[in-house]
């Protein structure tokens, strides 16, 4: 969970640097690896299965406030300029494409 929150904050930091369409496109090479890492983190989390109630409670107490704050900041950034939402969508698509299984030749 710590890595997920850190990654969300890193994405938000890149988005905060975007001021127009040109800076949005310049941010794309920074966003793609962050989006790819986010996908990897979610795969690991899902692969862990359901935590015990005790572990779930401990994780919620430690990470829920930070995760919620990170998500709110990310959402605010995506709403700030139309170019931000567009470039983030492009970055996520590129990360997903890079993550697709390769066909044997």
DRENDO-1510 file (C-alpha; in Angstrom, 1 decimal, always signed):
<recs>
REC; n; res; u; v; w
REC; 1; UNK; +0.0; +0.0; +0.0 .
REC; 2; UNK; +2.9; +2.3; +0.7 .
REC; 3; UNK; +4.2; +1.9; -2.8 .
REC; 4; UNK; +0.7; +2.6; -4.2 .
REC; 5; UNK; +0.3; +5.8; -2.3 .
REC; 6; UNK; +3.9; +6.9; -3.3 .
REC; 7; UNK; +3.2; +6.1; -6.9 .
REC; 8; UNK; -0.1; +8.1; -6.9 .
REC; 9; UNK; +1.7; +11.1; -5.4 .
REC; 10; UNK; +4.4; +10.8; -8.1 .
REC; 11; UNK; +1.8; +10.8; -10.8 .
REC; 12; UNK; +0.2; +13.8; -9.2 .
REC; 13; UNK; +3.5; +15.6; -9.0 .
REC; 14; UNK; +4.0; +15.2; -12.8 .
REC; 15; UNK; +0.5; +16.3; -13.5 .
REC; 16; UNK; +1.0; +19.4; -11.4 .
REC; 17; UNK; +3.8; +20.5; -13.7 .
REC; 18; UNK; +1.4; +20.6; -16.7 .
REC; 19; UNK; +0.4; +24.1; -17.7 .
REC; 20; UNK; -0.7; +23.6; -21.3 .
REC; 21; UNK; -0.9; +21.1; -24.2 .
REC; 22; UNK; +2.8; +21.3; -24.9 .
REC; 23; UNK; +3.8; +20.6; -21.3 .
REC; 24; UNK; +1.2; +17.8; -21.2 .
REC; 25; UNK; +2.9; +16.0; -24.1 .
REC; 26; UNK; +6.3; +16.7; -22.5 .
REC; 27; UNK; +5.1; +14.9; -19.4 .
REC; 28; UNK; +4.0; +11.8; -21.2 .
REC; 29; UNK; +7.4; +10.0; -21.1 .
REC; 30; UNK; +7.4; +10.5; -17.3 .
REC; 31; UNK; +3.8; +9.3; -16.8 .
REC; 32; UNK; +4.0; +6.1; -18.8 .
REC; 33; UNK; +6.5; +4.3; -16.4 .
REC; 34; UNK; +4.5; +5.5; -13.4 .
REC; 35; UNK; +1.3; +4.2; -14.9 .
REC; 36; UNK; +3.0; +0.9; -15.7 .
REC; 37; UNK; +4.3; +0.7; -12.1 .
REC; 38; UNK; +0.8; +1.4; -10.8 .
REC; 39; UNK; -0.5; -1.6; -12.8 .
REC; 40; UNK; +2.3; -3.8; -11.4 .
REC; 41; UNK; +1.5; -2.7; -7.9 .
REC; 42; UNK; -2.2; -3.6; -8.4 .
REC; 43; UNK; -1.3; -7.0; -9.8 .
REC; 44; UNK; +0.7; -7.7; -6.7 .
REC; 45; UNK; -2.0; -6.5; -4.4 .
REC; 46; UNK; -4.6; -8.6; -6.1 .
REC; 47; UNK; -2.3; -11.6; -6.1 .
REC; 48; UNK; -2.1; -11.5; -2.3 .
REC; 49; UNK; -5.7; -12.4; -1.9 .
REC; 50; UNK; -8.0; -11.1; +0.8 .
REC; 51; UNK; -6.2; -10.1; +4.1 .
REC; 52; UNK; -7.4; -11.3; +7.4 .
REC; 53; UNK; -9.8; -8.9; +9.2 .
REC; 54; UNK; -6.9; -8.0; +11.6 .
REC; 55; UNK; -4.5; -7.2; +8.7 .
REC; 56; UNK; -7.3; -5.3; +6.8 .
REC; 57; UNK; -8.0; -3.2; +9.9 .
REC; 58; UNK; -4.3; -2.4; +10.4 .
REC; 59; UNK; -3.8; -1.5; +6.7 .
REC; 60; UNK; -6.9; +0.7; +6.8 .
REC; 61; UNK; -5.7; +2.5; +9.9 .
REC; 62; UNK; -2.3; +3.1; +8.5 .
REC; 63; UNK; -3.0; +3.8; +4.8 .
REC; 64; UNK; -6.6; +4.9; +4.3 .
REC; 65; UNK; -6.0; +8.5; +5.2 .
REC; 66; UNK; -2.9; +8.8; +3.0 .
REC; 67; UNK; -4.5; +6.9; +0.1 .
REC; 68; UNK; -7.6; +9.1; +0.3 .
REC; 69; UNK; -5.6; +12.3; +0.3 .
REC; 70; UNK; -3.5; +11.0; -2.6 .
REC; 71; UNK; -6.6; +10.2; -4.6 .
REC; 72; UNK; -8.2; +13.6; -3.9 .
REC; 73; UNK; -5.0; +15.4; -5.1 .
REC; 74; UNK; -4.9; +13.3; -8.2 .
REC; 75; UNK; -8.5; +13.9; -9.0 .
REC; 76; UNK; -8.0; +17.7; -8.5 .
REC; 77; UNK; -5.1; +17.7; -10.9 .
REC; 78; UNK; -7.0; +15.7; -13.6 .
REC; 79; UNK; -9.8; +18.3; -13.4 .
REC; 80; UNK; -7.5; +21.3; -13.6 .
REC; 81; UNK; -6.9; +21.3; -17.4 .
REC; 82; UNK; -8.4; +19.2; -20.2 .
REC; 83; UNK; -4.9; +18.4; -21.4 .
REC; 84; UNK; -4.1; +16.7; -18.1 .
REC; 85; UNK; -7.0; +14.1; -18.4 .
REC; 86; UNK; -6.1; +13.5; -22.0 .
REC; 87; UNK; -2.4; +12.9; -21.4 .
REC; 88; UNK; -3.1; +10.7; -18.4 .
REC; 89; UNK; -5.4; +8.6; -20.5 .
REC; 90; UNK; -2.7; +8.3; -23.1 .
REC; 91; UNK; -0.1; +7.3; -20.5 .
REC; 92; UNK; -2.4; +4.6; -19.1 .
REC; 93; UNK; -3.1; +3.2; -22.6 .
REC; 94; UNK; +0.6; +3.1; -23.4 .
REC; 95; UNK; +1.3; +1.4; -20.1 .
REC; 96; UNK; -1.4; -1.2; -20.8 .
REC; 97; UNK; -0.1; -1.8; -24.3 .
REC; 98; UNK; +3.4; -2.3; -22.9 .
REC; 99; UNK; +2.0; -4.7; -20.4 .
REC; 100; UNK; +0.1; -6.8; -23.0 .
REC; 101; UNK; +1.4; -10.4; -23.5 .
REC; 102; UNK; +3.6; -10.6; -26.5 .
REC; 103; UNK; +2.6; -12.9; -29.4 .
REC; 104; UNK; +5.3; -15.4; -30.3 .
REC; 105; UNK; +6.9; -14.9; -33.7 .
</recs>
